[in-house]
Amino acid sequence: MRSSLEVADIFARFGDAYRKTHKGHLNLSQLKVMSAVQSCRTAVLGGHVEGCTTCDHTKIAYNSCRNRHCPKCQGAAARDWLAKRQEDLLPVGYFHVVFTLPSEISDIAWYNKTVIYDLLFKAASQTLMTIAADRRHLGARIGITAVLHTWGSALTHHPHIHMIVPGGGLSKDGKHWIRSRAKFLLPVRVLSKLFRRLFLDKLMALHRDGQLRFFGDQAPLADPKRFASFMASMRAKKWVVYAKAPFSGPDAVLAYLARYTHRVAISNKRLIAIKDTGITFAYKDYRRPTGDQQQTMTLTPDAFISRFLLHVLPKGFHRIRHYGFLSSGVRVKEIMAIRHLLGVPERPPKEADNATTPDAPPKKPWLICPCCGGDRVIIDIFQCKAQPRAPPHAQPNHGRPP
């Protein structure tokens, strides 16, 4: 069922004016996101007509844009991704670790998204893998699923990495499973110090190789001496690595991943009002130690769109990555070996998941007629009116059927 308010409505109402105001300052990826979100599930992208084989009920279904920044298109993508990850779950405890960049580094990432976000992945994963492999701590090769988020609840720029880590790992020879403590994985102070050192060392190397760009107030940082002074202040600053309480079980891990892996900067459910004077939305104020953290904020349409587009990732950038024994190249083999060491089946049989045979799969809910329960089939297909390669024309009814 469609939400009463959508980000698409904001782009349809204020998008043209925003493009004109910021002409020359928007990259192609941001323009494509605006067009895709605005056109999603409208006649612009085409669609089909579904009809019941028993009664006269019909329904028009428009195509989705499938853009990874679209609030309406991530549900199906998350379900498909989770179905694949379910086979990788192990009967062990799982931990949630968060690596956050200081605000001063986040400002540098503003104009250097690809290199800084990639560096964040590398430094955070290397930190966890290194400390876990140390015999003074766990002494094992662990597995990591890492997800990049670039936003705070108020759509501010806040790059951080969420990592889901099984509570244990393989010994150096791969013949033993080493369990972590039930409620403790690795010391966060040690993680924080190593993360800070690894990140800053790699950041200095990027600056030395000329791979960083600086504009506006940050322009002086292009000078090696000024940048060295800046780095010294960052080394003296405390970096935040947060380890949350372990999950209660594999089902809780899946529930968490369903919320986090394919999340976008803001969901349609958080929108409260769309007016010419401002966009009002709900957010969570984590700075409030006590009391109600649920608050509302109103931004001008221009400011809201700017904050939303700030979180458009560079083309081809992978925001979900796997490390250790969960890496793509070794995952299947390693999971089988770990299951053997733990004395559990290598993989749950598919017959146990489906009561029906492959020749008679269960009927999908969206293929059942809501009127009579009959089969719903496609009776007509209509092509798209325009491809979302350029800003679509304004549509008074947002492309919905009359």
Number of C-alpha atoms within 10 A of each C-alpha: 3 7 10 11 15 22 24 22 18 21 22 23 20 16 23 14 13 17 17 9 11 11 10 8 9 13 12 13 15 20 18 16 22 27 23 27 28 30 31 25 22 23 23 24 21 21 19 17 16 20 21 22 16 13 14 10 15 16 14 15 18 23 17 18 22 17 15 18 24 25 22 23 19 18 13 12 14 17 14 10 14 17 11 10 13 15 13 17 18 18 12 17 21 25 24 21 23 19 23 21 20 16 12 10 16 20 16 17 21 18 14 16 20 15 14 22 24 14 18 23 24 16 22 28 23 18 21 26 19 16 20 23 18 12 9 8 13 22 21 25 24 24 26 23 21 23 22 24 23 22 19 17 14 19 19 14 20 21 25 23 23 23 25 22 22 26 24 24 24 24 16 12 8 14 11 15 20 16 17 21 12 13 14 13 24 19 14 16 14 13 22 20 16 20 26 23 15 17 21 19 13 16 20 16 13 15 17 12 9 10 11 20 15 17 12 6 7 12 11 13 20 16 11 13 11 13 16 14 11 13 18 12 10 17 13 9 11 12 19 18 23 17 19 12 13 21 19 12 14 17 12 13 20 17 11 14 20 18 11 15 21 24 20 20 21 21 15 17 14 15 20 16 14 20 12 10 10 16 20 19 21 18 18 15 15 12 7 10 8 7 6 10 13 11 11 15 14 17 15 15 23 18 14 20 20 16 18 20 20 17 22 19 18 15 9 7 11 12 17 16 16 18 22 21 20 21 15 11 11 12 17 15 11 19 20 16 18 20 18 13 14 15 9 13 10 17 13 11 9 9 10 8 8 11 11 11 9 10 6 8 10 11 9 8 10 9 16 15 22 13 11 13 13 16 18 22 15 16 13 11 14 12 12 15 12 15 15 21 13 14 21 19 13 16 16 9 11 18 18 14 10 4
